[in-house]
Amino acid sequence: MLDAALCQKLANEYKAGARSSGLSVERTILLKNIARTLTGLANQSEATLTREETRQGRLRGSPSDTPGAN
């Protein structure tokens, strides 16, 4: 599975490819669209990971939430 960092790295590579000279307009548009899709996937992946970490933290409870943990 692709993680957020890899998706962003690939997006940057596709963006750079889209700026290459000698490409057709269609190819440039395609590369930009792929880059946008990968950037969106990176953002969604990061948001999901953050939500899961937050939820797991709540399930475990912090020491201040645990009875008798003074």
Buried (B, 14 or more C-beta within 10 A) or exposed (E): EEEBEBBBBBBEBBBEBBEEEEBEEEEBEBBBEBBEBBBEBBEEBBEEEEEEEEEEEEEEEEEEEEEEEE
